[in-house]
Amino acid sequence: MPTVEICGHLYNIRGEDSAETIRVLAGYVDQRMRQVAQQADTSDAGRLAILTALNIADDFYQTRKALERRGAEIAEQALELAETLDAATAGSNDDTVSANTTGTDGSG
């Protein structure tokens, strides 16, 4: 169980993640709380924690939206590539069918 420091307070944290992951997450929370504290007009730890949670939630929301947009872009690119591939292979399939047809009936 790692001990982490967030805004000058020590916390013993239990979790399913590794101690290193918990330390990294706590470091991120500490950093964000210090940033919010510099901008906020409060010294109340509870309000600071809520403001920080909202900032982190916004980070998460914006990141999720960006990933969804990127996923849609990738899906669109994949569809375009599939259509291009289908068009390219359709032409080569026509040649193959034509060559096979000509060769099988003996007329060509």
PyMOL commands that set and color helices and strands:
alter all, ss='L'
color gray80, all
select helices_A, chain A and resi 19-39+45-105
alter helices_A, ss='H'
color red, helices_A
select strands_A, chain A and resi 3-6+9-12
alter strands_A, ss='S'
color yellow, strands_A
deselect
rebuild
show_as cartoon
